[in-house]
Amino acid sequence: MEARERLLTPGEVASLFRVDPKTVTRWAAAGRISSIRTPGGHRRFRESEVRALLRGDANGATAPAPRISLEDEDEIQNLVS
């Protein structure tokens, strides 16, 4: 990791993927996206990895792109409607 790389909150990642922050937390817990824990126990995500996942660039990311489950599809439908 670059010494000055920006770390994103679950809310910021959720906005980029257009999902609920809890979905991002579930992805991290399932190992679908890697996260860093702050001393206070909060999750943070490397911006470069998140951007690579958004681009679909598996080479730039350490974790596979998040898969959307049926629960996630329901959340997306609620956002769209």
C-alpha positions as CSV (number, residue, x, y, z in Angstrom):
1,M,0.0,0.0,0.0
2,E,1.2,3.5,-0.8
3,A,2.1,5.5,2.3
4,R,-0.4,8.2,1.3
5,E,-3.1,6.1,-0.2
6,R,-6.6,7.3,0.7
7,L,-8.8,5.0,2.7
8,L,-12.5,5.0,2.2
9,T,-15.3,4.5,4.7
10,P,-18.0,1.8,4.0
11,G,-20.4,4.7,3.2
12,E,-18.1,6.1,0.6
13,V,-17.6,2.7,-1.0
14,A,-21.3,2.1,-0.9
15,S,-22.0,5.3,-2.7
16,L,-19.6,4.3,-5.5
17,F,-21.2,0.9,-5.9
18,R,-24.7,2.3,-5.3
19,V,-25.5,-0.2,-2.5
20,D,-26.2,0.2,1.2
21,P,-23.1,0.5,3.5
22,K,-24.1,-2.7,5.3
23,T,-23.7,-4.5,2.0
24,V,-20.1,-3.3,1.8
25,T,-19.6,-4.6,5.3
26,R,-21.0,-8.0,4.4
27,W,-18.7,-8.1,1.3
28,A,-15.7,-7.4,3.5
29,A,-16.7,-10.0,6.1
30,A,-17.1,-12.6,3.3
31,G,-13.7,-11.7,1.9
32,R,-15.1,-10.3,-1.4
33,I,-13.3,-7.0,-0.8
34,S,-10.3,-6.5,1.5
35,S,-10.5,-4.0,4.3
36,I,-8.3,-2.5,7.0
37,R,-9.4,-2.1,10.6
38,T,-8.7,1.2,12.4
39,P,-7.5,1.1,16.0
40,G,-11.2,1.7,16.9
41,G,-12.3,-1.3,14.9
42,H,-13.9,0.5,12.0
43,R,-13.4,-0.8,8.4
44,R,-11.6,1.2,5.8
45,F,-11.0,0.3,2.2
46,R,-8.1,1.2,-0.1
47,E,-9.3,3.7,-2.7
48,S,-7.0,2.2,-5.4
49,E,-8.5,-1.3,-4.8
50,V,-12.1,0.0,-4.8
51,R,-11.5,1.9,-8.1
52,A,-10.0,-1.2,-9.6
53,L,-13.0,-3.2,-8.6
54,L,-15.3,-0.6,-10.2
55,R,-13.3,-0.8,-13.4
56,G,-13.5,-4.6,-13.3
57,D,-9.7,-4.7,-13.2
58,A,-8.9,-8.0,-11.4
59,N,-5.1,-7.3,-11.8
60,G,-5.2,-4.1,-9.7
61,A,-7.2,-5.7,-6.9
62,T,-6.3,-8.2,-4.2
63,A,-9.8,-9.5,-3.9
64,P,-12.3,-10.7,-6.5
65,A,-15.0,-8.3,-7.6
66,P,-18.0,-8.4,-5.3
67,R,-20.8,-10.7,-6.3
68,I,-24.3,-9.5,-5.9
69,S,-26.5,-11.8,-3.9
70,L,-30.3,-12.0,-3.9
71,E,-30.3,-9.7,-0.8
72,D,-28.1,-7.2,-2.6
73,E,-30.4,-7.3,-5.7
74,D,-33.4,-6.5,-3.4
75,E,-31.4,-3.5,-2.0
76,I,-30.6,-2.3,-5.5
77,Q,-34.2,-2.6,-6.6
78,N,-35.2,-0.5,-3.6
79,L,-32.7,2.2,-4.6
80,V,-33.9,2.2,-8.2
81,S,-37.6,2.3,-7.4
